[in-house]
Amino acid sequence: MKTSITLSIALIASLILGCGGKTEKKEDGFSVKRQKTEQEKEQSTIETNVVKASERVDLGNIGVGPIKSMTLDDQIDQAMADKGKEVYDRMCLACHRIGKKFIGPAPDGILDRRSPEWVMNMILNPEVMVKEDPLAKELLIEFNGSPMANQGLTEEEARAVLEYFRTL
């Protein structure tokens, strides 16, 4: 019996000594350190060289919809632009913010990147544009699959919004 008690104490002592003495450094957060594969490095390089759809200039694309061609006057029609601002504030402001990306792209400078026809067709015909126009498809992906809602604007209202965009 004395032998079994002595062996038990020796076993417990060796377990305590074997487990003790080690300290772990606790770091804040969680991190995994690994090196990128060559394929990941190549993909990363490709992605940094690609221009986002919202920033790409494509003035030759007129889009898909009722507007086939249009000419803008050199002078901005301020009365039409004021009406366009009213329509924009009422119908578009929920998703588009001037000067920043929101649910949809910022409208300022849009006519430096898109043709007036494309803008009008996107306003008037967003469902078909997203299905058939390659640039609209890319914008849908860039903006997390949030499609532009058809606000049911008339051509006159859409043209007023376009004129307002010229003032931004």
N, C-alpha and C positions, 0 to 999 in steps of 0.2 A: 503494500500500500504506500509506504514511504517512497518507494521508487516511482510509482505512478504519479504521485503528487509532485515529486521533484521533476519528473519529465514534463508534466503539465505546466509547471511554473517556468521551466526552461523554454518550452515551446512558446508560451505566451510572451516571455521576455524577448525571445528572438523575433517574434512577429512585431512587437512594439518597436524594437530597435531597427528592424528591417524597414518598417514603414515610416518611421520618424526621420527627421533631419532633412527631408527634401522640401524645398519651398518652390512654389510656382510664382513666376512673375505674372501678375495680372495686368493686362493691357486694356485700355478703354476701347470699346467697339469690337468689331469683327473684321478680320481681314484675311484674305488668302493671297499669298504671293506666288505667282507663277509667271513664266515667260510666255509671250505670244508666239504662236507658231508662225512659220513663214507665210502661210495662207492668211492668217489673221492680220499680219503686218501689211500684206498686199491689199487686202480688203479695206483696211483702215486708210491706206494711202488713196485708194480709189474714192472712198467716201468723202475725203476732205477735198478732193479735186472736183466733185460734182456740185453744180450750182443748184440750189433749191428752186423748185418750180415757181415759187412766189417771187424770187429774185431774178429769174431768167428773163431776158428780153426776147420777145417773139412778136414782132410787129407785122409779120406776113400772114399770120393765122387769123382768119375772120370768124372761126368757130362754126357752130351748127345752129341754124335757126332762121328766123324770118329776115334778118338784116344781112343783105348781100353786099351792099356798099353804102358809104356815107361820106360826106365831106363836111369838115368843121370849118366855120368861119375863123378868120384870124383873130377877130375881136370876140371876147367872151360876152355873151348875152346875160347881163347881170340879173335881169328880171327872171329869166329862165333858171339861172344858177340859184337864185333865192328860193324859187319853187322847188328845185331839186334838193336843196338843203332841208326844206320842210319834209319832203318825201323821205329823204335819207334818215332824218332824225326819227321819223315815225315808223319806218319799215326796216331799216338796215342796221341801226345803231345797236340793236340787241346782239349782233354777231360781229360787227366790224367797227374797229376803233381807229381813228386817225392817228397815225404816227406809231402804232404798235400792233403786233400780232395779237389776235384775240381768238375767238372761235373760228373766224375767217381772217383772210389777209387784210392788211391795212389798205385803204383805198387811195391814199396819197401817192402821187407819182405813178398811178396805174397806167396812164396814157403814155408814159415813157417806156413801158414794158409790154403793153398790149395794144392791139388796134382798136379803134372805136367800135368797129363791128363786133369784135370778140367780146368787148365789155357789154355792149347792148344785148348780144345773144345770151351771155351768161346771166344777165339780169332777167331777160324775158323767158329764157328757155333752159333753166339750170338742170332739169332732169335729163334732157337729151344731151346736153353738153357733157355731163358727167359720164354718160354711157358711151358717147361717140367721139368726143374731142380728147386727144391724147394729153394735152396740157391740163385740161379740167380734171382728167383722171389722176394726174400726178398731184394736183392741188388737193384733191380729195384725200389722197394718201398722206400728204404732208400735214394736213389739218385733221389728222386722226380719224378719218372716215366720217367727218361731219359734213353731210351734203348741204349745199345752199338750198334754202327753202324757196319755192316759187311764191313770191308775194302777190302775184296776180296784177302786176303793174301794167298799165297801158304803155304803148310805144311812146306816147307823149311824156308820161311820167318818167320812164326809163331814160328818155333823151334829156330831161331836166336834171336827173341825177348825174348823168354823164357830164352835163355842162357844169354842175357843181363840182365834180371831180377835177375839172380843168382849173378851178380856183384854188385847189389845195396845194 
